Structure formats: C-alpha cells, structure tokens
C-alpha cells in the first residue's frame, strides 16, 4: 500500500485486502451510512468519510496524525491479510470460495465500551433497528457533532439513564442489561481496559458477569474491540451456515462448532468467521 497525505485527506493506493463495503456491511459495526459514493462512519470521536474506487481509498477529513494514530489501527492496516487468507483457506475449498467472494474484509479495532453496549443492543435484533437505537442513544446522551447526530456517549453520560429512559429509546428487554452493564463498569466489577492483557478465555469470563452478555455477545466484543482474533462468535446464522458447510447440515451444538473452529483455524478463527458470515449471508446460504 502507498499512503499519501494531502491538506485535508489521506489516500491509499494499491490497497490490499480492503473493500470498505465488505468491511462495514459484515455485521461488526453499526455507526455508518452510505452517502452517494462515500461511506460516513462515526468512530473514535471522529466523523470520517471514506470513498473507494478500485484499489484507491480516500479518507477525509484526515490528517497524517489522525491516520497514523487512529485509522491505521482501527482498520487493522498493519496486519497481513493476504497471508491470513492463504493460511485459513489451505486445503479448504469452502473457505477458498468465501475468501474469494469477500477478500476485502478487515476486522476493525473498535472502542470496547461502544462495542459492548452496541452488541448488547444487537441481541435478537436486526441491523436497521440496531443502528436506529444506537443513533437515538447517541443523540440523547452523546456530544453533538452536528444538528442531526452525536458521538457515542461516555460511560459517565449513560450512567444518568434509567431503564425507563433506555426503554423509551426502543431498547426493549435489553434496557435492564444496559443498566447492569453500566453499573458493573462503574463499580469496576468488570474493567474493560484490563481485558486486553488477559487470555481470551479469562476475558470472556469477565464479560459474561454482565447480565445479558452470553458467549456470542462476549465473543463479538473480544473479536471486534479487544484484539482476540481467535474468537468465533456463533449466532443462529453462523451456526446454520457452519453446519451446512462443514457438518453436512447436521444439527450441531454451538459449543461443538466453537471447538471445531478453534481446532481448524486457531488464532485466525475470527477472520474465518467473518469471511464465512459475509459469503453465506450475501449468497443466502442456509436460508430455510
């Protein structure tokens, strides 16, 4: 990749394994919208427009400092995805198809608190509703960046909300989970910053202390914000697709699927999950 900095934007030429549509539309984040040919994302207390034409990607507004200190890590640009795709697809025709179909996916390094709250909200929900709830939550408790939207709220700001307040924003049964999460973070029963240095297994044990955070939500938080790339989140869709593609369609326990992924892909299981998820969802594999 060649990175060039201009007055108000940064541009990557010859971008390898980078497709902004695949990155944002694969279910790992929720604060983005497409405006014309560009995607606008709200992350890391910034608003960023990303426009891609072939293997040229423009980030704006973006200084050299912002790119090197924020976006380079956020988009995981220091990781060799070509190498990872080669490793996980070796002697595996299924994964070869998935990698060829959506080879531009990259795993984001998101802010842990926002990711945790977002995936609690995501339970038994669809993406348009999730995005709507998070947008309303941000407008109600976050710092405005324009008259229409706001940055994601801080823990302190959300601590002022009651379960009834969350319900009014459309969270439904998840309101009580959000309250428990905020309480446990405030009293430091769960400390997100400390999870980076823990093993994935130990970090998961900490996250599931929060009511409403089961294995799937915990795995998503670990994978998308805490750098635990060996996680293989298994929801209903991933379960069905993995059964179809690797278990001859046989009904299989989620725990067995997780063990299969750990054995087959090891430290790269999270990458495998995203390629399979996007491929299967786009091709409607496993739809009944």
Buried (B, 14 or more C-beta within 10 A) or exposed (E): EEBEBEEEBBBBEEBEBBBBBBBBBBBBBBBBEEEEEBBBBBBBEBBBBBBBEEBEBBBBEBBEEBBEEBBBBBBBBEBEBEEBBEBBBEEBEBBBBBBEBBBBBBBBBBBBBBBBBBBBBBBEBEEEEBBBBBBBBBBBBBEEBEEEBBBBBBEEBBBEBEBEBBBEBBBBEBBBBBBBBBBBBEEEEBEBEEBEEBEBEEBBEBBBEBBBBEBBBBBBBBBBBBBBBBBBBBBEBBBBBBBBBBBEEEEBEBEEBBEBBBEBBEEBBBBBBBBBBBBBBEEEBBEE
